[in-house]
Amino acid sequence: MKFNDRIAIVTGAGTGIGRAIAERLAGEGAAVVLADIADAEHVARGLREKGGRALAMRVDVADESSVRSMVEQTLERFGRIDVLVNNAAIAASIQLRPFEEIPVAEWRRMQDVNAMGPFLCIRAAAPHMRSRRYGRIVNITSGTAFKGAPFMLDYVASKGALMTMTRALARELGKDFITVNAVSPGYTLSEGNLANQDFLATYREVAIATRAVPRDGWPADIVGAVAFLASDDASFVSGQILAVDGGSVYH
Ligand SMILES: NC(=O)c1ccc[n+]([C@@H]2O[C@H](COP(=O)([O-])OP(=O)(O)OC[C@H]3O[C@@H](n4cnc5c(N)ncnc54)[C@H](O)[C@@H]3O)[C@@H](O)[C@H]2O)c1
């Protein structure tokens, strides 16, 4: 039980990779706040039924006051924040299209959720983590930013921003013993991606063909790396981006 007595916030935990991360951390003893713009109560209930401590919260990570309230409520309820996993994103719903066709409003919302969202969450949690001189922050980026995947420029740009934020924030927060790392999944068959037929047809086989381990990737494949970076085993690891993609990207 690596996370006994640890308190973790996982954003975007209502489905897919975020849900799997929340389940893993709770399964190893953490009390988990499942923060999602959609309802995550069914996931939280499932965790409580298994004896875990879990609280679902409606949060828009792109909204400053919503994020502030997430941190305040977590501190009120659990007294601490040890781990923050920035997983929420506009992800499985993205539409593949040439960059010229991306409406400016959609570009802006993508950056607001995928890049500013983690900034707001980290900014809100950091004073508390600093005061305790402890924190584990794990950002979920994407192999598309390493590869320069075409036809999703707004998404790729947002994940590139999150990768570089990971490095710069590791330097800003390290002196208070807060680590900031990223996990970079390859194409992963989350529920959302399984429902996006266009995505499936374009990426599933192509992704497998690029891998040293040539098989599909599932949310369960991602959670071990996140749990490691969120744990005390990784106290001397910071500013790193760990690709979890069957050996597709080497950097
Ligand atoms: N699935 C993949 O192939 C893949 C590959 C690389 C990286 N990733 C990254 O992994 C993470 C999860 O991927 P997924 O496939 O499970 O995504 P998904 O789209 O299925 O789920 C994203 C979750 O984030 C929530 N969310 C969206 N906007 C939000 C907001 N403004 N505030 C709070 N919550 C919000 C959604 O409600 C949802 O529960 C994302 O960061 C994604 O970019 C996924």
The ligand as an ORCA input file, in Angstrom:
! r2SCAN-3c Opt
* xyz 0 1
  N      -6.110      8.018    -25.005
  C      -5.016      8.325    -25.690
  O      -4.724      7.787    -26.770
  C      -4.057      9.339    -25.153
  C      -2.783      9.437    -25.722
  C      -1.906     10.383    -25.217
  C      -2.275     11.186    -24.174
  N      -3.529     11.064    -23.642
  C      -3.887     11.947    -22.533
  O      -4.363     11.152    -21.459
  C      -5.393     11.864    -20.769
  C      -6.668     11.033    -20.709
  O      -6.997     10.555    -21.991
  P      -8.388      9.815    -22.246
  O      -8.274      9.120    -23.538
  O      -8.801      9.084    -21.022
  O      -9.311     11.130    -22.440
  P     -10.906     11.317    -22.419
  O     -11.189     12.432    -23.378
  O     -11.580     10.029    -22.599
  O     -11.170     11.807    -20.919
  C     -10.803     13.086    -20.505
  C     -11.485     13.387    -19.179
  O     -11.217     14.772    -18.869
  C     -12.441     15.403    -18.522
  N     -12.376     16.829    -18.852
  C     -12.404     17.393    -20.079
  N     -12.372     18.723    -19.973
  C     -12.312     18.999    -18.652
  C     -12.265     20.211    -17.910
  N     -12.288     21.411    -18.523
  N     -12.196     20.149    -16.566
  C     -12.204     18.939    -15.932
  N     -12.262     17.772    -16.583
  C     -12.311     17.799    -17.934
  C     -13.493     14.678    -19.331
  O     -14.798     14.882    -18.801
  C     -13.010     13.250    -19.227
  O     -13.479     12.614    -18.062
  C      -5.562     13.195    -21.501
  O      -4.735     14.171    -20.895
  C      -5.041     12.868    -22.881
  O      -4.612     14.021    -23.576
  C      -4.435     10.156    -24.101
*
